[in-house]
Amino acid sequence: MTDDLGATIADIAARLDAAAIPYTIVGSIAALVHGRARATMDVDIVVHADAGAIRAFVQGLPQSDYYVALDAALDALRRSRPYRTVRAARSSARAPYSTPCGTRQVQ
């Protein structure tokens, strides 16, 4: 995995497509497509999936590249709350949190 945001978006989109999970890219990346410059370096993706699809998707993510707390993600789904998935840095650092946040993000 590289530090390239475009490569991360392509990777996640391919994995969502392979899992047949419908999704919509929103936020700053979507704004860029419509000609509005944004300064954030993340991507917001809204997924439409049930617990089984989320479980399969998360279990298919390489732990060396992504940090996802499956229990927290399923809890967020049950409570209709957003959840953050974090792309691990090249240094293989892990995110210090696994709680729902304001948007679903891959950083």
For each residue, the residues with C-beta under 8 A, 3 or more apart:
1: 7 8 11 62 64 65 87 88 90
2: 7
3: 89 90
4: 7 8
5: 8 9 29 41 42 43
6: 9 10
7: 1 2 4 10 11
8: 1 4 5 11 12 43 87 106
9: 5 6 12 13 25 29 43 106
10: 6 7 13 14
11: 1 7 8 14 15 65
12: 8 9 15 16 43 45 106
13: 9 10 16 17 23 25
14: 10 11 17 18
15: 11 12 18 19 57 60 61
16: 12 13 19 21 23 45 47 57
17: 13 14 20 21
18: 14 15
19: 15 16 49 53 56 57 60
20: 17 53
21: 16 17 47 48 49 53 57
22: 47 48 49
23: 13 16 45 46 47 48
24: 45 46
25: 9 13 29 30 43 44 45
26: 29 30 44 45 46 103
27: 30 31 38 40 42 43 44 103 105
28: 31 32 38 39 40 42 43 44
29: 5 9 25 26 32 33 38 43 44
30: 25 26 27 33 34 44
31: 27 28 34 36 37 38
32: 28 29 35 36 37 38
33: 29 30
34: 30 31
35: 32
36: 31 32
37: 31 32
38: 27 28 29 31 32
39: 28
40: 27 28
41: 5 107
42: 5 27 28 105 106 107
43: 5 8 9 12 25 27 28 29 105 106
44: 25 26 27 28 29 30 103 104 105
45: 12 16 23 24 25 26 104 105 106
46: 23 24 26 104
47: 16 21 22 23 54 104
48: 21 22 23
49: 19 21 22 53 54 57 77
50: 53 54 77
51: 54 55 74 77 78
52: 55 56
53: 19 20 21 49 50 56 57
54: 47 49 50 51 57 58 73 74 77
55: 51 52 58 59 70 74
56: 19 52 53 59 60
57: 15 16 19 21 49 53 54 60 61
58: 54 55 61 68 70 73
59: 55 56 70
60: 15 19 56 57
61: 15 57 58 65 66 68 85
62: 1 65 66
63: 66 67
64: 1 88 92
65: 1 11 61 62 87 88
66: 61 62 63 85 86 87 88 106
67: 63 85 86 87 88 94 95 98
68: 58 61 73 85 86 98
69: 72 73 98
70: 55 58 59 73 74
71: 74 75
72: 69 75 76 83 98 99 100
73: 54 58 68 69 70 76 77 83 85
74: 51 54 55 70 71 77 78
75: 71 72 78 79 81 100
76: 72 73 79 81 82 83 100
77: 49 50 51 54 73 74 80 81 83
78: 51 74 75
79: 75 76 100
80: 77
81: 75 76 77 100
82: 76 100 101 102 103 104
83: 72 73 76 77 100 101 104
84: 95 97 98 99 100 101 103 104 105 107
85: 61 66 67 68 73 104 105 106
86: 66 67 68 94 95 105 106 107
87: 1 8 65 66 67 106 107
88: 1 64 65 66 67 92 93 94 95
89: 3 92 93
90: 1 3
91:
92: 64 88 89
93: 88 89
94: 67 86 88
95: 67 84 86 88 98
96:
97: 84
98: 67 68 69 72 84 95
99: 72 84
100: 72 75 76 79 81 82 83 84
101: 82 83 84 105
102: 82
103: 26 27 44 82 84
104: 44 45 46 47 82 83 84 85
105: 27 42 43 44 45 84 85 86 101
106: 8 9 12 42 43 45 66 85 86 87
107: 41 42 84 86 87
